[in-house]
């Protein structure tokens, strides 16, 4: 039996620097993924609350942008310091809300702190472009969009909150965030830390509520100047349509079915820990999880056997007990993963090697075993659909050409990896793989804050992290200056 988690008190929304309930008086509950018990009571915000948050952001934004980049950066650094001082509190809150083990949640909190620190440090260091033209010169600057909306997912709430909000604030925008209803607690906590650090009221607002209600109202709001969304392709499409109606820019980071190509010269035993982590981190609920291993037929059996033996040793339990693997985030997500796995078990084209259901002795909460399918038909749905759980498919290939065809064949193009001791083959294959990030003999290098992250095709577009995120959250403005005394010809 899992241990019960303490019930937290009601967590209110943050609008215009104040803790507020929903205008309509509604509430919803979040639950501890390890036990199914109620964790917190959250305001069920809707269109009226979104409108209040957008109006607060609109009113605060000119003053925030007018502070200047140095002062904005200083305040973001102050947020980072607040987070650094409360790492363990935020870590435990993230674990209780999402279900992930403490050591994983701690990484997320540190990443969130680094994101605020990175954008605080670079806010005043972006160059202005100056171009000499006939009769004068032109200057091109990055300016704020104005009010930016951020619809964030449930799998990495504190990290993705920082990933989208920090660059937007650094660029001079005021933000309205709608966190996922399953995991809003660290977003609310971070917003309050930002107020304590000195961010003016209205600059950072968090509206909680259901996706179709609060999220839909935010996506449709006519006074939002830019919208970023991280989540499923289906919801991303609706967000994009809503943004098209408002003629606003949108940044989408969507799903993935990321492949790792293993050539025959790799040391299988040496790779196993990395391959395991790349698919089981956060119980596989990661957009760029390495959920497909494409392996040379010469070592196919060795890879299947080695990973199955390793998965059998994974320790599963509540996140607060800091095991290797925690539960899935919700009953709904458990049902989705179970449906994918059940369909694969009943269909031809894939053999269940290990796992496939609820672990023995963990009857409470939403736990799912580490699962491997050995795929004989590359067209099998389990090898093409994003499962978003601790489920790995292993697909053999005959030659490099088939490996590339399989790697590029599912429509998602977020991340990929090539593993080989032959660096020439590695670069040749990497150049042919379509993905926003391609790793060679690694998985996750550059997953910190400095390098841009995003996908192509069904994995979305736009880039977060690194300096390119500041381009996403800024508009270009060109000012021309005529230096002679005569009138312009146009």
Secondary structure, DSSP 8 states (H G I E B T S, - for coil): ----------B-EEETTEEE--TT--EEEEE-TTT--EEEEEE---HHHHHHHHHHHHHHHHHHHHT-HHHHHHHHHHHHHHHHHTHHHHHHHHHHHH---HHHHHHHHHHHHHHHHHHHHHTT----EEEEETTEEEEEEEEE-SEEEEE--SSSHHHHHHHHHHHHHHTT-EEEEE--TTS-HHHHHHHHHHHHHT--TTSEEE----IIIIIHHHHH-TT--EEEEES-HHHHHHHHHHHHHHT-EEEEE-----EEEE-TTS-HHHHHHHHHHHHHGGGG--TT---EEEEEGGGHHHHHHHHHHHHTT--B--GGGT-SB---S-HHHHHHHHHHHHHHHHSTTEEEEE--S--TT--SS-----EEEEES-TTSGGGTS---SSEEEEEEESSHHHHHHHHTSSSEESEEEEE-S-HHHHHHHHHH---SEEEES-SSTT-SSSS-B--EETTEE--BSTTHHHHHTEEEEEEEEE-SSS----
